[in-house]
Amino acid sequence: MIDIKNMGIGQRLLLALLSLIAIVSLLGGIKNGYRFSQDFQYDAAKALVLGYDPYELSLVNGGKADIEELKDFHEYFTGIDAPQKMEANQFPSLLYILAPLTLMPYRTAVVVWMILNIIFTFGIVILLRKTFFKETPDFYFALAALLMIAGTPYRNQLGVGQHTLFSFAAFLLAVYLSDKGKAVWAGLMMAVCYFKYTLTVPLCLYFVYKRRWKELIVSVIPHLICTGVCAAVLNKSPIYLIIEPLKVSMALSGEGSLDVGAISGGGAISLIITALLFAGMIVLSFLMKPKGDKEFFAFTVLVSLIITYHRSYDYFVLTAAMPGVYILSDMLAERSDKAGKALEALYWIMLLYMYFGLRIFHEGKAALAAGGIIYYLFLVLFICAVIFENLVYYKSRKLSGNTGKRGEA
């Protein structure tokens, strides 16, 4: 996958150093994941499989679910001074994905989930190479992959047992299968990737941009079926099973790191801003120039992290935006070398700060505020570059009379 023979000695040394840091980070994530994994949602999935309503349990009595089968789960976390409350913010069709793991004792399920997350990590690296990093030089691809694993967000993602690795890997597999013309399988992978819908639903606008409607339609069908089954099991209406997870999610809307909910304090104002931003993403998915796949994907990655609740552990996906950022910086450099260098430099400052800087300052309020300033400054410049690129494209197309089509990139 990577040919280091043509790299300079400096590049090799940098990758060797990053490899060591990445290994230490991976081992740290494994150690923390074995002890914690409090975001695994084992309790919510277990309750659902047993026939309990996890949403009602999450919204009453402070989320303290008194279920005999979860006694060991609660005793373990109480023993490490990290008592848990149920927060079933996933739709039932998504919680059912975890059903096989709920058949195991919690501590066994944690180990299995951690091993799966490591497999998903390598899946992400392989699939990025086969999709959005296909034409990226070996050094920059290796740099991106190692930085992702070496960074604090990835280590925390693995340590708390989050589902973003799983969902992001499923999304990339959907893109890969779709590129190969396997629309049905791609749609099924999209259905799975919705587990972290706050990230992957915006990312799936890539399929709108590519006009791949079959994949989108297929991705919804399993959820309709599973929601119907769950409604019958719990004796609840399907509407209830859609609204209640969102209520649980709303309770967390002001607890993110840099997203609009965290900045605005959550509530109605954050919903309005989120709706406007998502509407803008949909509009761009229809107006973005053809063969701008990497730029559009980078746009969805960057905006998805701020339109809804996200903690800093989800920011490990930032390296995935690298090809799109570099394409835009090269485009800007053709007209203004300073603008191109500014976009590239801000990306690296933002990336390194989010991956390593926040950790140094223990994610304090001042550190998050500084990260927010850097992130939003870069995002504004990036969006301006996207708009400019498209204006130049449509102007040149109008002058030449070319129509252009969205090809399979």
C-alpha positions as CSV (number, residue, x, y, z in Angstrom):
1,M,0.0,0.0,0.0
2,I,2.9,2.4,0.9
3,D,6.2,2.6,-1.0
4,I,8.8,4.3,1.2
5,K,11.7,3.7,-1.3
6,N,11.1,7.0,-3.1
7,M,10.7,9.0,0.1
8,G,13.4,11.3,1.4
9,I,15.3,10.5,4.6
10,G,13.4,13.3,6.4
11,Q,10.1,11.9,5.4
12,R,11.1,8.4,6.5
13,L,12.2,9.6,9.9
14,L,9.0,11.6,10.4
15,L,6.9,8.6,9.5
16,A,9.0,6.4,11.8
17,L,8.5,8.8,14.7
18,L,4.8,9.1,14.1
19,S,4.6,5.3,13.9
20,L,6.0,5.0,17.4
21,I,3.6,7.7,18.7
22,A,0.7,6.0,17.0
23,I,1.5,2.6,18.6
24,V,1.7,4.3,22.0
25,S,-1.6,6.0,21.3
26,L,-3.2,2.8,20.2
27,L,-2.0,0.9,23.3
28,G,-3.3,3.8,25.5
29,G,-6.7,3.6,23.8
30,I,-6.8,-0.2,24.4
31,K,-5.9,0.2,28.0
32,N,-8.6,2.9,28.6
33,G,-11.1,1.0,26.5
34,Y,-10.7,-2.1,28.6
35,R,-11.4,-0.2,31.8
36,F,-14.1,2.2,30.6
37,S,-16.1,2.0,27.3
38,Q,-18.9,3.9,29.0
39,D,-20.3,5.1,25.6
40,F,-20.7,1.6,24.3
41,Q,-24.5,1.7,25.0
42,Y,-24.5,-1.9,26.1
43,D,-27.1,-1.0,28.7
44,A,-29.6,0.5,26.2
45,A,-29.2,-2.3,23.7
46,K,-29.5,-4.9,26.4
47,A,-32.7,-3.3,27.7
48,L,-34.2,-3.2,24.3
49,V,-33.3,-6.9,23.6
50,L,-34.9,-7.8,26.9
51,G,-38.2,-6.0,25.9
52,Y,-37.8,-2.9,28.0
53,D,-38.3,0.6,26.6
54,P,-34.7,2.2,26.8
55,Y,-36.0,5.7,25.9
56,E,-38.5,5.8,28.8
57,L,-35.7,4.5,31.1
58,S,-33.4,7.2,29.8
59,L,-35.8,10.0,30.4
60,V,-37.2,9.1,33.9
61,N,-35.4,8.8,37.2
62,G,-32.2,10.4,35.8
63,G,-31.6,7.4,33.6
64,K,-31.1,5.0,36.5
65,A,-32.4,1.8,35.0
66,D,-33.2,-0.8,37.6
67,I,-32.9,-4.1,35.6
68,E,-31.6,-7.3,37.1
69,E,-29.7,-8.3,34.0
70,L,-27.8,-5.0,34.1
71,K,-26.8,-5.4,37.8
72,D,-23.2,-6.4,37.0
73,F,-22.9,-3.6,34.5
74,H,-23.8,-0.9,37.1
75,E,-21.8,-2.5,39.9
76,Y,-18.7,-2.5,37.7
77,F,-18.9,1.2,37.0
78,T,-19.8,2.1,40.5
79,G,-16.7,0.2,41.6
80,I,-14.5,2.4,39.5
81,D,-16.3,5.5,40.7
82,A,-18.0,6.1,37.3
83,P,-21.7,5.4,37.9
84,Q,-23.7,5.1,34.6
85,K,-27.1,6.3,33.6
86,M,-28.9,5.2,30.5
87,E,-28.7,7.5,27.5
88,A,-30.5,5.7,24.6
89,N,-30.0,8.3,21.9
90,Q,-30.0,5.8,19.1
91,F,-33.0,4.7,17.2
92,P,-34.1,1.1,17.9
93,S,-33.1,-0.1,14.5
94,L,-29.6,1.0,15.3
95,L,-29.5,-0.4,18.8
96,Y,-30.5,-3.8,17.4
97,I,-27.1,-3.9,15.6
98,L,-25.5,-4.4,19.1
99,A,-27.9,-7.3,19.9
100,P,-25.2,-10.0,19.4
101,L,-22.9,-8.3,21.9
102,T,-25.7,-8.1,24.5
103,L,-25.7,-11.9,24.7
104,M,-22.3,-11.7,26.3
105,P,-21.5,-10.6,29.8
106,Y,-20.6,-6.9,29.8
107,R,-16.8,-7.3,30.4
108,T,-16.6,-9.9,27.6
109,A,-18.6,-7.6,25.3
110,V,-16.2,-4.7,26.0
111,V,-13.2,-6.8,24.9
112,V,-15.0,-7.9,21.7
113,W,-16.1,-4.3,21.0
114,M,-12.5,-3.0,21.5
115,I,-11.1,-5.6,19.1
116,L,-13.8,-4.7,16.6
117,N,-12.9,-1.1,16.9
118,I,-9.3,-1.8,16.1
119,I,-10.4,-3.8,13.1
120,F,-12.6,-0.9,12.0
121,T,-9.6,1.4,12.4
122,F,-7.5,-0.6,9.9
123,G,-10.6,-0.8,7.7
124,I,-10.8,3.0,7.7
125,V,-7.2,3.3,6.7
126,I,-7.6,0.8,3.8
127,L,-10.8,2.2,2.6
128,L,-9.6,5.8,2.6
129,R,-6.7,4.7,0.4
130,K,-9.2,3.0,-2.0
131,T,-11.5,6.0,-2.1
132,F,-10.7,9.6,-1.3
133,F,-6.9,9.1,-1.0
134,K,-6.6,7.1,-4.2
135,E,-4.4,9.6,-5.9
136,T,-2.7,11.0,-2.8
137,P,1.1,10.6,-2.7
138,D,2.2,7.8,-0.4
139,F,3.9,10.1,2.1
140,Y,0.8,12.2,2.6
141,F,-1.5,9.3,2.9
142,A,0.8,7.6,5.5
143,L,1.1,10.9,7.3
144,A,-2.7,11.3,7.5
145,A,-3.2,7.7,8.7
146,L,-0.6,7.9,11.4
147,L,-1.7,11.3,12.6
148,M,-5.2,10.0,12.9
149,I,-4.2,7.1,15.2
150,A,-1.5,9.2,17.1
151,G,-4.0,12.0,17.9
152,T,-5.9,12.3,21.2
153,P,-9.3,12.2,19.5
154,Y,-8.7,8.7,18.2
155,R,-7.3,7.5,21.5
156,N,-10.3,8.8,23.4
157,Q,-12.6,7.4,20.8
158,L,-11.2,3.9,21.4
159,G,-11.0,4.5,25.2
160,V,-14.7,5.4,25.7
161,G,-16.0,2.8,23.4
162,Q,-17.6,5.2,21.0
163,H,-19.3,4.1,17.7
164,T,-17.8,6.6,15.3
165,L,-15.0,4.2,14.2
166,F,-17.7,1.6,13.4
167,S,-19.9,4.1,11.5
168,F,-17.2,5.8,9.6
169,A,-15.8,2.5,8.4
170,A,-19.3,1.4,7.3
171,F,-19.7,4.8,5.4
172,L,-16.4,4.4,3.6
173,L,-17.2,0.8,2.7
174,A,-20.5,2.1,1.3
175,V,-18.6,4.6,-0.9
176,Y,-16.2,1.9,-2.1
177,L,-19.0,-0.6,-3.0
178,S,-21.0,2.2,-4.7
179,D,-17.9,3.1,-6.8
180,K,-17.8,-0.6,-7.8
181,G,-21.4,-0.4,-8.9
182,K,-22.7,-2.6,-6.0
183,A,-25.6,-0.2,-5.1
184,V,-27.6,-2.6,-2.9
185,W,-24.6,-3.7,-0.8
186,A,-23.6,0.0,-0.6
187,G,-27.1,0.9,0.6
188,L,-27.0,-1.8,3.3
189,M,-23.6,-0.4,4.5
190,M,-25.1,3.0,4.6
191,A,-27.9,1.7,6.8
192,V,-25.3,0.4,9.2
193,C,-23.3,3.7,9.2
194,Y,-26.2,5.7,10.5
195,F,-25.3,4.4,14.0
196,K,-23.4,7.7,14.4
197,Y,-26.0,9.6,12.5
198,T,-24.8,13.0,13.8
199,L,-21.7,12.4,11.7
200,T,-22.7,10.1,8.9
201,V,-26.0,11.6,7.8
202,P,-24.2,14.8,6.7
203,L,-21.5,12.6,5.1
204,C,-24.1,10.7,3.2
205,L,-25.0,13.8,1.3
206,Y,-22.1,12.7,-0.8
207,F,-24.5,10.2,-2.3
208,V,-26.9,13.0,-3.1
209,Y,-24.0,14.9,-4.7
210,K,-23.2,11.9,-6.8
211,R,-26.9,11.3,-7.6
212,R,-26.8,7.8,-6.3
213,W,-30.4,7.5,-5.3
214,K,-30.6,3.7,-5.2
215,E,-28.1,3.5,-2.4
216,L,-30.0,6.1,-0.4
217,I,-33.3,4.3,-0.8
218,V,-31.9,0.9,0.1
219,S,-30.3,2.4,3.2
220,V,-33.7,3.4,4.7
221,I,-35.5,0.1,4.2
222,P,-33.8,-1.9,7.0
223,H,-34.6,0.9,9.5
224,L,-38.3,1.0,8.4
225,I,-38.5,-2.8,8.9
226,C,-36.7,-2.8,12.3
227,T,-38.7,0.1,13.6
228,G,-41.9,-1.7,12.8
229,V,-40.7,-4.8,14.5
230,C,-39.6,-2.9,17.6
231,A,-43.0,-1.0,17.7
232,A,-44.7,-4.4,17.8
233,V,-42.4,-5.8,20.5
234,L,-42.6,-2.7,22.8
235,N,-46.3,-2.0,21.9
236,K,-45.3,1.6,20.9
237,S,-46.1,3.6,17.8
238,P,-43.3,4.0,15.2
239,I,-43.5,7.8,15.6
240,Y,-42.8,7.4,19.3
241,L,-39.7,5.3,18.5
242,I,-38.4,8.2,16.2
243,I,-39.2,11.1,18.6
244,E,-38.0,9.6,21.9
245,P,-34.3,9.0,20.8
246,L,-34.2,12.6,19.6
247,K,-35.5,13.8,23.0
248,V,-32.6,11.9,24.6
249,S,-30.2,13.5,22.1
250,M,-31.5,16.9,22.7
251,A,-30.6,16.6,26.4
252,L,-27.0,16.4,25.3
253,S,-27.1,19.1,22.7
254,G,-25.2,21.7,24.8
255,E,-22.5,19.4,26.0
256,G,-20.3,19.2,22.9
257,S,-16.9,20.7,22.3
258,L,-16.9,23.1,19.4
259,D,-20.3,22.5,17.8
260,V,-23.1,25.2,17.5
261,G,-25.0,23.6,20.4
262,A,-22.0,23.9,22.7
263,I,-21.5,27.5,21.7
264,S,-25.1,28.5,21.9
265,G,-25.9,26.4,25.0
266,G,-28.3,24.1,23.1
267,G,-32.0,24.6,22.9
268,A,-34.1,26.1,20.1
269,I,-31.4,28.4,18.8
270,S,-29.0,25.6,18.1
271,L,-31.8,23.6,16.3
272,I,-32.4,26.6,14.0
273,I,-28.7,27.0,13.2
274,T,-28.3,23.3,12.6
275,A,-31.3,23.3,10.3
276,L,-30.0,26.2,8.3
277,L,-26.5,24.7,8.0
278,F,-27.9,21.3,6.9
279,A,-30.1,23.0,4.4
280,G,-27.0,24.8,3.0
281,M,-25.2,21.4,2.8
282,I,-28.2,20.0,0.8
283,V,-28.2,23.0,-1.6
284,L,-24.4,22.6,-2.2
285,S,-24.9,18.9,-2.8
286,F,-27.0,19.9,-5.8
287,L,-25.0,22.9,-7.0
288,M,-21.4,21.7,-6.4
289,K,-19.5,21.3,-9.7
290,P,-19.0,17.7,-11.1
291,K,-15.8,15.8,-10.2
292,G,-15.4,17.8,-7.1
293,D,-15.8,14.7,-5.0
294,K,-12.8,15.2,-2.6
295,E,-13.7,18.9,-2.0
296,F,-17.3,18.1,-1.3
297,F,-16.4,15.2,1.0
298,A,-14.0,17.4,2.9
299,F,-16.8,20.0,3.2
300,T,-19.2,17.4,4.7
301,V,-16.6,16.2,7.2
302,L,-15.7,19.7,8.4
303,V,-19.3,20.9,8.7
304,S,-20.7,17.7,10.2
305,L,-18.5,18.2,13.3
306,I,-20.1,21.5,14.2
307,I,-23.8,21.3,13.1
308,T,-24.7,18.8,15.8
309,Y,-23.4,17.5,19.2
310,H,-19.9,16.2,19.0
311,R,-17.2,15.8,21.6
312,S,-13.5,16.2,20.6
313,Y,-13.1,12.4,20.2
314,D,-15.1,12.5,17.0
315,Y,-12.5,14.9,15.4
316,F,-10.2,12.0,14.5
317,V,-12.0,12.2,11.1
318,L,-10.3,15.5,10.3
319,T,-7.4,13.9,8.4
320,A,-9.9,12.4,6.0
321,A,-10.5,16.0,4.7
322,M,-6.9,16.4,3.6
323,P,-7.2,15.6,-0.1
324,G,-10.0,18.1,-0.5
325,V,-8.2,20.8,1.4
326,Y,-5.1,20.4,-0.8
327,I,-7.1,20.5,-4.0
328,L,-8.7,23.8,-2.9
329,S,-5.4,25.2,-1.7
330,D,-3.8,24.4,-5.1
331,M,-6.7,26.0,-6.9
332,L,-6.4,29.2,-4.8
333,A,-2.7,29.3,-5.3
334,E,-3.2,29.6,-9.1
335,R,-4.8,33.0,-8.4
336,S,-3.2,34.0,-5.1
337,D,-0.3,32.1,-3.7
338,K,-0.9,33.7,-0.3
339,A,-4.5,32.5,-0.2
340,G,-3.5,28.9,-1.1
341,K,-0.8,28.8,1.5
342,A,-3.1,30.4,4.2
343,L,-5.7,27.7,3.7
344,E,-3.1,24.9,3.9
345,A,-1.4,26.4,6.9
346,L,-4.6,26.9,8.8
347,Y,-5.6,23.3,8.1
348,W,-2.4,22.1,9.7
349,I,-2.6,24.4,12.6
350,M,-6.2,23.4,13.3
351,L,-5.5,19.7,12.8
352,L,-2.4,19.6,15.1
353,Y,-4.2,21.7,17.7
354,M,-7.2,19.4,17.8
355,Y,-5.1,16.3,17.8
356,F,-2.4,17.3,20.3
357,G,-3.0,20.9,21.6
358,L,-6.3,20.2,23.4
359,R,-4.7,17.4,25.3
360,I,-1.8,19.6,26.5
361,F,-4.3,22.1,28.0
362,H,-6.7,19.3,29.3
363,E,-9.6,20.6,27.2
364,G,-10.2,23.5,29.5
365,K,-12.6,26.3,28.5
366,A,-9.9,28.6,27.3
367,A,-8.3,25.7,25.3
368,L,-11.7,24.9,23.7
369,A,-12.3,28.6,22.9
370,A,-9.0,28.8,21.2
371,G,-9.7,25.6,19.3
372,G,-13.1,27.0,18.2
373,I,-11.5,30.2,16.9
374,I,-9.0,28.3,14.9
375,Y,-11.6,25.8,13.6
376,Y,-14.2,28.3,12.6
377,L,-11.6,30.6,11.0
378,F,-10.4,27.7,8.9
379,L,-13.9,26.6,8.1
380,V,-15.0,30.0,6.9
381,L,-11.9,30.2,4.6
382,F,-12.5,26.7,3.3
383,I,-16.2,27.4,2.5
384,C,-15.2,30.6,0.8
385,A,-12.7,28.6,-1.3
386,V,-15.4,26.1,-2.2
387,I,-17.8,28.9,-3.3
388,F,-15.0,30.5,-5.3
389,E,-14.0,27.3,-7.0
390,N,-17.6,26.7,-8.1
391,L,-18.1,30.3,-9.3
392,V,-15.0,29.9,-11.4
393,Y,-16.2,26.6,-12.8
394,Y,-19.7,27.8,-13.7
395,K,-18.3,30.9,-15.3
396,S,-15.9,29.0,-17.4
397,R,-18.6,26.5,-18.4
398,K,-20.9,29.3,-19.4
399,L,-18.2,30.9,-21.6
400,S,-17.3,27.6,-23.2
401,G,-20.8,26.3,-23.6
402,N,-19.8,22.9,-21.9
403,T,-22.5,21.2,-19.9
404,G,-20.4,18.9,-17.8
405,K,-21.8,15.8,-16.0
406,R,-21.2,14.2,-12.6
407,G,-19.0,11.3,-13.6
408,E,-17.9,8.4,-11.4
409,A,-14.8,9.9,-9.9
